[in-house]
Amino acid sequence: MRVLILSFAAGIWLTQQQAELLSWRDLGCLAAAVAAAWALAAALRGRSPGAARVAAAIAVFVLGFLFAGARGQLQLADTLPPENEGRDVAVIGVVSGLPQEFDRGLRFDFEVEQAQARVPQNISLAWYRGQREDEWPLFREVHAGERWRLTVRLKRPHGNFNPHGFDYEAWLFERGIRATGYVRSRLPNERLDEFVPRPGTLVERLRERIRERFAAALPDGEFAGVLVALAVGDQHAIDADKWRLFNRTGTTHLMSISGLHVTMVAGLVYWLAAGLWRRVPALALRLPAQQAGVAAGWLAAFAYTVLSGFGVPAQRTLYMLSVVAAALWLRRTTAPSRVLLLALLVVLLIDPWAVMSAGFWLSFGAVALLFQAGSGRVGRQHWLATWGRTQWAVTLGMIPALLALFQQFSLVSPLANAVAIPLVSLVVTPLALIAALVPFGPLLWLAHWILALLMAFLGWLAKLPVAVWQQPAPAAWAVVVAVIGCLWLLLPRGVPARWAGGVLLLPLLLTPPPRPEAGELRVTTLDVGQGLAVHVQTASHDLLYDAGPQFSADSDSGERIVLPYLRALGVQRLDGIIVSHQDNDHAGGAASVLGALPVAWLASSLPDDDPLRAAPVAQRRCVGGENWEWDGVRFEVLHPPAADYDQPPRKSNDMSCVLKIAAPGGSVLLAADVEGAAEARLAEQPLRADFLVAPHHGSRSSSSADFVAAVQAGTVIFPVGYRSRFNHPHPEVVARYAATGARLLRTDRDGAVTLRIAPDTGTVIREREQSRRYWHGG
């Protein structure tokens, strides 16, 4: 049975690695193959049991592939037709999720019941405040479970696509969200029903009421968002600084409704119910106290899991507890590995896309490690020794997964969790849950006070210089070897040569990241939406040219896109940053990068009063004529001339720093946002380049005929956002470049574009093409 479940899971995982799904016809043929393989397994069972098991495993593997493919086809069918993108559509439906406030408005999931045009059933909407208050009188009144008539403008799911980046489209696909968009505030919008009673809406309305009660009881509570997350699973009120602290201390799993919390609630209710049941003889005679406690504990776990939003860690725990509860109820014993695998099977039957989430691997991996740590032990041990062994097992065993997924792990995690787990699981979470059921403010005040003490301790740990190990993204083979090494190290004491497992960890920790050779060049134009960020790498130097936009007061592309990408590549310092000019879509992410990495110097054309000019880094002006050489690659600033700083042009775009990079195998021109006047002056210089990042995202006011003719680029990259409201790149500009025979690339369609330039070859890598999955692009 165990082998069959793992085979089924492997088939599902393989489906999620496909760029395209099999057609319904091909899936039908695959179903026939499954039936034939299963019949073969049945025929071999008596004559050759080993061959029968192999045939059955193959049949179940293909069944998993078939099952996930069919579910994927059904999900893809609920799509937004391209002709309905960007047009106003009137819809009627129900607010199906918790509304979330952000600095510019409100965001919520919406289940469509009626629409004047074809749209998906489940969509995600933002309701922006707008410029005038009369444009948003209703948006604060949106609540879970209400039915609304709205006028919306939708687009197909689309996210930034970068090496080692977060797959936003996969996240939406797993949740069943097949379009995103916004409410048209200036057009009629109307609430039709105060509440639509359904199981899902009842739960969401309850979660919202608890969240509101917590906010009212702790109006100035710095950690009120953590208590909300522990009670109802809503993590949106936890700000980015706190998440960074939890990541650095390895306590992220405790600040959401994890399997540990669900198990704790089930165990507590089991203990209380069984104890009370025993004290009533009439009840104990009708049903044994153990069975009564099991039923009560399971119901508590189910209720808490539903209240939490039904996340993967909570699901996994609920299903495992269900297996254990059934075994106890029936007075049967079952192996821990069978419990874990049955939970795995149930999770994948309900949600075959769970294998795409980091939480899936971390939650199942952590429990498997706990089982591994507890196996092969003879006799009882002191609770402190047991606690230390389990901490060692989870800390060591999760290193390969954490480095593969996040390129870091916390070195202070054992100490942080030794204090945080008892406090959060046995004190803070029970107080938060009781406060959710009983509206008694002092319980929340006490929980908040204890949490504040814990956060002070975690903050001290997070500031230690050795708090976190960070490194480049490891190769897949190194991760596999390290997993084997961890399992070997965790074998029971007495197994010979356990130390050899540590040797198998060395490739994971010490293999250096690949870099260009001397004279070679790697240039990556990152997909940051409507903006620009370019990473330039030579054999021993790294340069960042622009850092993308700032999205909101606490979110920018520097932190969300640029830094994760640089860390995954093993870039621990930058030899320079060039901020081309003052526009937010080029300079918005620079402060985050400067605050996170050592930087040798910052070159820019920014005015003296710009906040970046006060950054604690060596500052220099971007002046035409400056040049330097790194590792056989020449860098030259072509614009702006020094005289422009005395009399700046009317448009800040024409103060853009223009950089030309020349390697033996080819040259690259980074033109930022220069427009007509600056382009005319540039065209008087030698501009010829093999690769060009198009000026001003391909706007109509740039890429003049003279400039295009002067550059004569063979490949042109347009850094643009999906369905840009500025209509970038402009069709006339695209036609102008196309007429030269240039290869045209664009980040909204191709994702990040990487140029690898060697003396004898030049390679272009489009991230969306290289890492495509079947849910990308709609």
N, C-alpha and C positions, 0 to 999 in steps of 0.2 A: 504493500500500500504506500509506504514512504517513497519508494522509487517512482511509482506512478504519479504521485502528487508533484514530485520534483520534475518529472518529465512534462507534465501538463504546464507547470509554471515556466519551464524553459521554452516551450512552444509559444506561450503568450509573450514572453520577453523577446523572442526572435521576431514576432510580428511587429512589436513596437520599434524595431530597428530598421523597418523597411521604408524606402522612399515612396513606394507606391503599393497599394493593396491589390490583392488578386481580385479579379472581377467575380460577380456572383456565379457566372458559369464555371470559372476555374475553381471557386470554392465548392461548387457542387461535385466536381470531379474529385476534389480532395476528400470530400465526405465519403465518396465511394471507396477511395483508397484506405480510409480509416476503417471502414467496415470490413474490407478484405484483410487488412492487417490484424484486426481483432479476431476474425474467423480463423486465420492462420494460427494465432496464439492459442485459441481454443482447441484446434486440431492437434497442436503439438504438446498440449499440457500433459497428456498421459505418457507419450513416447519420449519426449525430451523437455523436461521442466525448465532447464536453463534457456533453451532456444525459445520456449514459450514466453518466458519472462522478458526476454529481449524484444520479441515481436510485440508483446503487450505494451512495453515502454515506448517503442517506436509509434505504435498506434495512438497512445495517449499524448505523446509529443505532438504529433500531427493534429490531433484533436484540439490541443491548446492553441496551435497556430490557426486552425480553422475557426475556433470559437472567437478568438480575439479579432481575426479578420472580419468575421460577420458583424461583430459589435462595432468595429470601426466603420464599416460600410454604412451601417444604420446611422451612426453619429454624423458621418460626412453628408448623408442625404439631407439632414436638417441644416441647410446652408442659406446664406444670403446671396441671391443672384447678383452678379456684378452690376446689372442695370439698376438695381435698387440701392446701390451705395451712393451716399451723398445727396439723396433726395429726401424731402419731407414726407413722412409716412405717419398717418394717424393710427394709433394702436390702442386697444383696450386690454388690460391685463391686471395682474396682481403683483404687488411688491413681495417677492419670495424670499428675500434675505434681509439681514440686518442693515439698515441704512448707515452709511459711514460718512461722517463729516470730514472734509479736508479744507485746506486754506482758501480754496476758491469756490466751494460749494458742497454738494452732497453726491454720494455714489451709492447705487443699490442695484441688486439683481431684480429682474422683472420677467415674469412668466406671461407670455403673450397668449391671449384668448381669441382676440379678433384683430385683424389688420386689413387696411385697404389695399395692401400689396403683399406679396410673399416675403415673409421674414421668418427667422428661426423662432422656435418656441421659447427658448431661454436666451435672454440678452442681458448685458450689463450697461447701465445708463449712468451718466453724470448729469447733474442739474447744476449749472453754473450760476453764480450770483448775478453776473452781468455788470454793466457799468452803472445802471440806475436801479434804485430800490424797487421801482414799480415793475421791474422785469422778473422779480423773484419773490413775490409775496407768499407763495405757496410752498416753496421748496423745503422750508423748515418743518412743514406739517406732514411730511411723508413718513409713514410708519409701516412696519412689517404687517402683512396681511390685508392691506387696503387694496381696493380696486380703483384704478385710475384710467381716465382717457387722456392720452398724451400725444403730442406731435413730436416725433423724434427724427433724428438724422443718424443713420447707422453706417458702419463700415465692417468689412470682414475682419476676423481676428488677425492682428498684425503686431509683432513686437520687434525690438532691436535684435539683430542676429550677429553675434560676435563669438570668436573663439573662447571657449570656457565660460560663456555667458549664460545667464538665466533664460530658459526657454519659456517666455510668456505665453506663446501660442499653445504649447503643450499643457501648461497650467490651466488655461481656459478650456482646452479640449477635454481634459479630465473632469472638469466641473460641469461640462455640458453647455458651456457658454459659447454660442456660435456666431455672435455679433456683438460689437460694442458701439457705443454712440452717446449722444447727449440729447437732452430735452430742449426743444425750441421754446425758450422762455417768452418770447414776444408773441407766440401763437397760442390759441386756446388750449388750456389744460384744466382738467376737472376731476375731482374725486367723486367717484360714483357710489362706493360703499365704504363704510367705516371699517368693516372687517368681513373677510370671507373665511368662514370656518372650515378648515381642513387640518389634518394632522400636522403637516409641515408648517402651516401658518400659525397654528396654536403654539407650537414650539418656538418659532421665531418671535412671536409677540411676547411670550414669556421671557425669552432671553433679553429682548429690548427693555421690558419693564424692569428686570433685575439690573440691567446696565444703568438705567436712568436712576434707580434707587441708590445704587452705589455712588453715582456722580453727585446726587443730592446730599448724601451723607458725608462725602469727602470732597467738598467743592475745591479745596486747595491741596488735596492730597497728592503728593508727587508720585506716589506708587499706586494710586487708585486704579490705573489701567492694568497693573499686574494682577490686582485682586479680581477685576472683571475677567481677565483672561483665565484665572484659576477657577472661577465660578461658572462661566458660560462659554469659555473658549474664544472670546472675541479679543484678538491681539492687536487690533488697530490703534488702540490708545497707548500702546507702549512705544515710546519715541525711539529714534535711531540710536541715540547715545546709550540708552539702556540695553538695546540689543547688542551693541558693540561690547558692553561690559559683560553681558551674559556669554557672548562668544569667547571673550578672552579668558573667562573663568570656567568654561565648559559646563555652565548651568542652564543653557538654553532649554533643555528638555524639561526642566522643572517649572518654567514660567509659562507653560501651556498645559492643557489637560492631557497628560501623558498616561502611558500604561501604568506607571507607578501610582498615580493619583487614583485611577479607576480601581486598581487592585486594593489600595488602601481603603477606599470607601466601601467596597464589597466586603473586605475583611472585617471592618468595624461594624457594619450592619449585621453581618453573620454572627459575630461575637455577641452583640446586644440581643439579637432576636433569639438565638439559641439559648442564651442565659435566661431570658425572660420566659421562654417557652417551658424550660425545665421546671420553673417555679409554679407552673399551673398544671397539676397532675392530670386534670381532665383533658387538656390539650396534648400533653406528652403521651397519654395512652392512645389517643387517636392518631398521632403522627410523631415519630421520633424527633427530638429536638434538633438533631443534626440536619435532618431533611428540611425542617422548617427554617433553620438558619441558612441553609443553602439556597432555598427559594427566595428568602428575603434579601440575601446578599446579591443574588443574580439580578433581582428586580432593581436594586439600588444601582448596580453597575450599569444596567440597561438605561435607567433614567438619566444617570450622569453622562453616559456616552451620547445620548440623544441631545441633552441640554448643551453639550460641548460643541455641537455642530458636526459630530460623527466623523472626526478626523481619523487618518489611518492608524496612528498609535493607539487611540482609544478603541477603534474597531478591532484591531488585532487582539487587544487585551480582552474585550468583550467576548470574542469568539473563543479564545482560549479558556476563559472562565466558564463559558457555556459548556465546553467539552468536560471540564473538571466537574462542574455542577451536575451534569448528566451522569457522570461516572459515580459521583458520591450519592446521588439520588438512587441510582440503580445498584449501589454497593459493589461497584466494580473498580478495578485499578487500571490505569492506562499509563503508558510510558510518556515522559515529558516531550520527547521528540515527536511522538504522534500528536500530542496536543498542539504543539507549535505548527506542525504541517497541516493539520485539519483547519486551524485558524488561517493559515496561508491560503488554503483552497477556497475557503469561504470568501476571504477578501478579494481574491482574483475572480471568482464567479460574479461577485457584485460589481467590482471595479477593476477590469483588466488593465486599466491605464495606471493603476497604483505603482507598477514597477518603474514608472518614469519619475517618481518623486524620491527625493533624498530621504524623507521621513520613512518611507517603506523599508529601505535598506537598513537605515539606522535602527529602527524599532525592532524589526525581526532579527537583525544581527545582534543587538544588545541582549535580547532574551535568549538567543541561541548560545551566546557566550556565558550567560548565567547558568544555563543547563550544563554547559561544558565544564564550568568551574565546580559545579556540584557533583559531577559524575566521578565514579571510581574512588570515592572517599569511604573509608571504613571507620566506624565509630563516631561518637559525638565530639565536637570541638567547641571550644569557648566561643561565645557569640562574637567577641572582638576579632578572633582569628577568622571566623567565617566572613565577617564584614570586610576585613582587609583583603581576603582572597577574592571576594566578588568585585571589590573596587579595582584590584589589580587586573582581574580578567577583563572587565569592561573597558578600563582605560587602555590596556595594551591592545586588546582585540579590535578596538574601534579605530586605531591609528591608520591602518590602510584605507578604510572607507573615508575617514575625515580628510586625509590628504588627497585622495582621489576626487572627492566632491568639493572640498573647500580650500585645499592647499594649506591647511593649518590645523593644529590641535593645541589644546591648552595644557601647559605643563603644570599649572596649579590646580587642575581639575580635581585630582584626588582630595586635596585639602579643602577646596571649595565645596565639593559635594559631601564630604564628611560632616560639614556643618550645615549645609543648605538642605540636604535631603530630609533629615529628621525635622528641622524647623518648618520647612514648606509642607511636607507630606503629613506630618502628625499634628501640626499646630495651625499654620496659616491657612492651608486649604480647608480643614474642617471648620474653622471659624468663618471663612468666606462662604462656605456652603450653608452653614446654619444661618448666617445673615441673609443669604439669598432666599431661604425658606421663611425666616422669621424677621420681620422688619424691625430690628433692634440695633440702632446706631452704634452703641458702645462696643458691640462685637467687632464691627468694622474698624473702629478706632484702635482697638487692641491689636487686631490683625495688621493694620497699617503700621503701628508702632514697632511691632516685632519685625515686620518686613523692612522697615527703615534701618533697624540695627543690622540686619543681615546684609542689606545693600551697602552699608558703610564698610562692613568687613570685605565684601566682594570688591568694592571699589579700591580698597587698599591692595588686595591681591592683584587686581587688574593693572595697577600702576607699576608692579614689579617689572624690571627690565627683562626678566626671563619668563614672563607669564605665558608667552605664546611661542610655539615653534612654527615658523612660516617657511615655505619652500615652493619651488616650481611644481606644476602639475606633473605627477609621475607617469611614466609609461605604463600601459596596461599590463605588460609582462612583469614589471616590478611590483605592481599591486598584487597580482596573483601569487608571486613568489613570497611576498610579505605576508599574505593571508596564511599560506602554508607554514611560514615561520612562526606566526602568532599561535596557531593551533598547536604546533609542536612545543612551544614554550609553555602552553597552558595544560599540557598533559600532567597527570598526577605525579607527585614526587616518587622517585624510584625508577621512573622510565630513564633508560640510559641516554646520555648525550643530549639532554634537553637544551643545553647551551647552544647547540647547533642551530636552533631556531632563531637565535639572535643574529647569526651570520646572514640568514636569509632576509633580514630586515635591512641590511646595509644598502642593497641597490635602490630600495625605496627612498632612503634618506640621503644618499650620497651621490647618486647619478646626476651629473650636471646637465642643465638644459641645453638644447642645441642652439648654436649661434652661428651667424655668417662667418665665413673665413675672411682673412685679410683681403681687401679689394672687393668684397661682396657687400651687398646691401639688401636689407629687408625693410619695406615700407608698407605699413598697414593703415588703410583708411577705415577707421572704425565706424560702425553703424550706430550713430547717436541720435537718429531722427533728424529733425531740421537743425543741423549744426555741423560742426567740423571738429574732429580730433584725429590726428595722424601720429602714429608711433614710427620713428625712424631708428633702425638698429644697424650698427656695424659690428665688427669683430669684438670690440671691447667698449663701445660707447652706445648710449641711448639718449635720444632726443624726443621730446613731445612737442608737436606743433599744434597748438590750440587744444582745448580740453572739453569742447562740447558745451551744451546749454545748462543753465540752472532751471530745474522743473518747478520747484516750489521753494519755500523758505527753508525747508529741511531736507531737500532732495536735489541732487544734481548729477550730471553724467560723469563727473570726475569720480565720485564715490561709487555710483551704481554700475558704471561700465568701465571706465579707464583703469581704475585701481585694481579691480579683480582681474582684468586682462593682464596688466603688468605683473602682478604677483604670480599669476599662473605661468608666465613666461620666465619667472625667476629674476625680474628686474627689481633690485633692492635699492637702487639710487638712480637718479637721472643726471646726466651730464649737462643738461640744459632744458629749459622750457621756453618756447617762443609763443607768446600770446599776440596774435597778428594785429588785433585792434579791439575796440572797446565793446563791440556788440555782444550781448548775452549768449548768443548761440555759438560763440567762439571762446569767450572768456569765462562763462558761467561756472564751469567745473574746475577752474584752475586753483582756487583756494583750497579745495579738498585735496588735490594732489600735492600742493605745497605743504599742507599740514600733515600728510601721511608719509611722505618719502623725503629723504635727503636730496636736495637739488643744488647743483653747483652754481647755476646762474639763471636768471630770468631776463629774457630780452623781449621788448615790446615797444609799441608805439602809443601806449596808454598815456593819457594826460596825467599831470602831477597829482591831481586830486582823486585819482582812482584808488580804491582800497587796496588793490593788488600792488600798487607802488610802495605801500608801507609794509609789505611782507618781509619777514626777516631772511632775505636771500640776496645775494649779490645781484644788483640791478644794472642793466645796460640798455641803451637805446638801440632800436632796430634801424640801422642806417645803411642805405645802399652803398655797395663797394666793400663792405666787410666780408672777410672770407677766412676759412680755416680748413684744416684737413684732419680726418680721423681714419686711421687704419687703411690708408690708400683711397679714401673717398673724400671728394672735395665739396665743401658747402660754401655757397655764396649768397649773400643778401643782395637782391636787385632793387628793392624799393622799401620804404620811401627815401628820397634824397634828404640830406641833412637840412636843406633849406626849408623843407616843409614843416619842420618843427617850429620855425619862426613865424610862418604864415600858413597854418593848416588849411587844407581844402575844406570846402563847405560840407562835403560828405565825409564822415569818419571812415567809410568803406575805402576811400582812396588814400587813407593812411595805412592800409594793410601792409604788413611785412610779407614780402614775396621772397621765397627761398628756392634756389636751384641747387639740386644735389646731383653730382656727377660721379659715377663709378665707372670702372673700365668696361663694364658690360652694358651701360645705359644710363640715362639721366631722367630725373623727375623734377617737375616744376610744381610748387605749391603756391597757388595764387590767392588764397584767402577770398576776400570780397572786393577786389579791385574792380572798378567799373570803367566807363569810357575814357575819361580824362587820364587816369593812371595807365590804362592799357595803351593809350597812344604814346605815352612816354616810354613805356616798357618795350613797345614794338621797335623802338630805335636801337635797342640793345640786341646782342645775340641771344635769342630766346629758345632756339631749337631744343626740343626735349622729346624723349621717347614716350614718356608718361606724363599726363597732366591731370591734376585735380582742378576741375573746372572752376573759374572765378565765380564767386557769388552764387554758388549752387546751380548755375545755369540760368540765371535770371536774364530777362530780356535786355536789361541795362548793361550787360557785360558780354564777354566773348564776341567782341566786334570782329568783322571780317579781317581787318588788318592783324589783329591779335592772333586769331586762329591761323592765319597764313604764316605768321612769324614763328609760331610754336611748332607747327607741323607734327603734332603728337600722333603716334600710332595707336595709343590707348588713352581714352578720356574717362575720368571717373567723376560722376555727379554725386556729391554728398547731400542727399535730400531725404525729407521725411515722407512717410507713406501718405498719399493723397494730400500733398502739401497745399495749404490754403493760399500760398503765394504762387501756385501753379508752376513750381520749379520741378524739373527744368522746362523752360519755355519751348514749345514746339519749333519756333524759328531757330533757336540756338541749337537744338538737337539736329535739325536739318542741316545747319551750317557745318557742324562737325561731321555729320554723316557723309556730306558731299566730299569730304577729304579722304574718305575711306577708313577713317579711324574706327577702332573698336570701342563701342560705347557701353560703359558700365554705370550702374547707379545703386547706391546703398539700400534704397527701399526695396529693390527687386533682388539684388545679389547679396545683401548683407555686407559684412566687412569684406574689403578687397585687399588682399596681400600681394605685393609685388616682390618677388625674389629675383634679384639681379646678380648674376655671376658673370665673369669675364666672357664665357662662351654661350650663355643662355639667359633667357628671361622668362620667368614663369608667373602667371597670374592665377591666384586662387580665390575663388568666390565662395564665401562661407556657406551661403544658402545652397549652393550646388553640392559642395563637399559634404555637408552634414544634414542634408535634407531628410525629413521624415514625412510620412503621408499626410499628416495634419497641417503641414506648413502651406501657406498660400491659400487658405480658405477652408 
